Amino acid sequence: MNAPKIKVLCVDDSATVRDLLCEIINAQPDMEVVAVASDPLMARELIKQHDPDVLTLDIKMPRMDGLDFLERLMRLRPMPVLMISSRTHPGSEETRRALDLGARDVIAKPHIGLRYGLIAESSAIANKIRAAARSQPLSPNPRPISAPIRLPKPICASARSMPASDECLLIGASTGGTEAIREVLEQLPANTPPLLIVQHMPAGFTRSFAERLNRTSQLQVKEAIDGERLLRGHAYIAPGDQHLKLDRDGSDYVTRLDAGPEVNRHRPSVDVLFHSAARLVGRKATGVLLTGMGKDGAAGLLAMREAGALTMAQDEASSVVFGMPREAIALGAAREVVSLEAIAPRLTALPAAPEPQQPHAVLTGLGHRMPPPGWRETVGQIHLRAEAP
C-alpha cells in the first residue's frame, strides 16, 4: 500500500505564487496541496479543517505579518513551516528571525522572473517540504525573538589549542541536516572536543545557521575562517561556498578553507573534510554522517574508518533522507549505525572501544556496531564470516 501523501497548505497573498506552488507541489508523487490561503487568518481556519503536514508561508501579507503568525502558530499549534518569501534571502534579519521562531527552512522568491525562478527551485522546494514533513516541531520559545537575551557562555577550563595528539569530531549532512545537527549539538557538553561540520547550504546561509546554533548550544559555534586553531568546546561550520579541511600548523590542528571545484556536486563537500581527517588525524577522529540525499561523505567516511577512526551513520528510521548514510553503510564505512537521538550520548561517551577484531556484531543501546569491511552475515544465522579470497 502506498504511503499517504504529504499534505501541504500554501499561504501567500499573491495568486500567481499560490498557483505556481500548487503546480510544483502537485507534480510530486508524494505530496499534494490540500488548500491555499491569501492571509494568515484564512490559514488559521484551513489548518483546523485540513490538518496539513507542512505549511508554506510568506512574510508580507494583509491582516497579519507572516512572522507574527509564525510566532503565534509555534506557541499554540507547532507544525513544520517552510518560509517562501522575497525577504528570506541569505543573511537577512527576516531569515534569522524565521529560523529562530521555528521555521524548518527558507526559500527566497526571485525579485524578477518570478515564474522562471520558482520553477527553477522546484526540486529544492519539494525536498525541503519532505524534510519539514519528517521533522518534529520545535518547542515554543518563551522569550521575545526580536530581542534575544544573550548570556555569556562559560569559558571551559579545558578550552585550548588542540595538540596533534588529541581527538576531533566531524559531522556531515545535507537534506534534513539543519535540524539533525541542532539536535546533536544541543546535547553536547561545553568541554566537547573540537567539532567541524559540513552542511550542504548555499553561500550566505551558513553564518546565520551558525549563529542560531550558538544561541541554543553550550558550544561556541561559528562559521569557520581560514587558519583557525581548533579549540575544545568550539564548533566550526563550513561556509556555504568553500570546502572545509583539517590542516596542521606545528603541533596544532587548524582549519583550511578552499574554493576549489565542487566535489559530488557540492561545495562544501563532506568528502573533502572527511578525507582530510583520515590523512591527518587517523584513529583520533570520529566521523558522523547524517541525513542527506546523494553519496557525499560515504567515501570519506570509509577513508576515516580505514585510518582507524570511529565512524557512525544515522539510521534510516530517524533520517529525513537516507541517501548519504545508506551509501556509507553499503561501502562498509560505518562502524556503527545510530539513531539521531543516540548520537550525542555516543559522542559524549568517547573514547570508543577499539575496532572489533573478531567477526561478530555488537548490539548496544545506542546503535548497532557494524562489522569490519570484508565480513558479511551468513543467511539465517547470527554470526558473520569472511568473504572467500
C-alpha positions, 0 to 999 in steps of 0.5 A, a space after each residue: 500500500 502506498 504511503 499517504 501523501 504529504 499534505 501541504 497548505 500554501 499561504 501567500 497573498 499573491 495568486 500567481 505564487 499560490 498557483 505556481 506552488 500548487 503546480 510544483 507541489 502537485 507534480 510530486 508523487 508524494 505530496 499534494 496541496 490540500 488548500 491555499 490561503 491569501 492571509 494568515 487568518 484564512 490559514 488559521 481556519 484551513 489548518 483546523 479543517 485540513 490538518 496539513 503536514 507542512 505549511 508554506 508561508 510568506 512574510 508580507 501579507 494583509 491582516 497579519 505579518 507572516 512572522 507574527 503568525 509564525 510566532 503565534 502558530 509555534 506557541 499554540 499549534 507547532 507544525 513544520 513551516 517552510 518560509 517562501 518569501 522575497 525577504 528570506 534571502 541569505 543573511 537577512 534579519 527576516 531569515 534569522 528571525 524565521 529560523 529562530 521562531 521555528 521555521 524548518 527552512 527558507 526559500 527566497 522568491 526571485 525579485 524578477 522572473 518570478 515564474 522562471 525562478 520558482 520553477 527553477 527551485 522546484 526540486 529544492 522546494 519539494 525536498 525541503 517540504 519532505 524534510 519539514 514533513 519528517 521533522 518534529 516541531 520545535 518547542 515554543 520559545 518563551 522569550 521575545 525573538 526580536 530581542 534575544 537575551 544573550 548570556 555569556 557562555 562559560 569559558 571551559 577550563 579545558 578550552 585550548 589549542 588542540 595538540 596533534 595528539 588529541 581527538 576531533 569530531 566531524 559531522 556531515 549532512 545535507 537534506 534534513 541536516 539543519 535540524 539533525 545537527 541542532 539536535 546533536 549539538 544541543 546535547 553536547 557538553 561545553 568541554 566537547 572536543 573540537 567539532 567541524 561540520 559540513 552542511 550542504 547550504 548555499 553561500 550566505 546561509 551558513 553564518 546565520 545557521 551558525 549563529 542560531 546554533 550558538 544561541 541554543 548550544 553550550 558550544 561556541 559555534 561559528 562559521 569557520 575562517 581560514 587558519 583557525 586553531 581548533 579549540 575544545 568546546 568550539 564548533 566550526 561550520 563550513 561556509 556555504 561556498 568553500 570546502 572545509 579541511 583539517 590542516 596542521 600548523 606545528 603541533 596544532 590542528 587548524 582549519 583550511 578553507 578552499 574554493 576549489 571545484 565542487 566535489 559530488 556536486 557540492 561545495 562544501 563537500 563532506 568528502 573533502 573534510 572527511 578525507 582530510 581527517 583520515 590523512 591527518 588525524 587517523 584513529 583520533 577522529 570520529 566521523 558522523 554522517 547524517 541525513 542527506 540525499 546523494 553519496 557525499 561523505 560515504 567515501 570519506 567516511 570509509 577513508 576515516 574508518 580505514 585510518 582507524 577512526 570511529 565512524 557512525 551513520 544515522 539510521 534510516 528510521 530517524 533520517 529525513 533522507 537516507 541517501 548519504 548514510 545508506 551509501 556509507 553503510 553499503 561501502 562498509 564505512 560505518 562502524 556503527 549505525 545510530 539513531 539521531 537521538 543516540 548520537 550525542 550520548 555516543 559522542 559524549 561517551 568517547 573514547 570508543 572501544 577499539 575496532 572489533 577484531 573478531 567477526 561478530 556484531 555488537 548490539 548496544 543501546 545506542 546503535 548497532 556496531 557494524 562489522 569490519 569491511 570484508 565480513 558479511 552475515 551468513 543467511 539465517 544465522 547470527 554470526 558473520 564470516 569472511 568473504 572467500 579470497 
